[in-house]
């Protein structure tokens, strides 16, 4: 078996934990397809995800419909908007993590998503936006 095939098989066996589904909290959410241990990155990918920061003024030059997508799916604070370098026509499942004041995942200082406790099969993965992004989030 080739090295690439072995690595992919190991990834599928050891690192695939989630899928997207309809969330009772908000729209789409990330759900466990099997039990996830504490202290692992449940969305580990073989792709390298980078983000590029834009000013709010730069984002305002985009079509309204694109701005709406960025507002929903990208991280932003008072200074900048972080847009995935892969664009919005590809997917990073992390953008579908919904907010909770009782999170079961969080971003560590090294930027890695980590489970805070064991997560059961079919449980939705949730993060505290305020803690992870340093801003108070108000939802309508």
Buried (B, 14 or more C-beta within 10 A) or exposed (E): EEEEEEEEEEEEEEBBBBEEBEBEEEEBBBBBEEEBEEEBBBBEEEEEEEBEEBEEEEBEEBEEEEBEEBEEBBBBEEEBBBBBEBEEEEEBBBBBBBBBEEBBBBBEEEEEBBBBEBBEEEBBBBBBBEEBBEEEEEEE
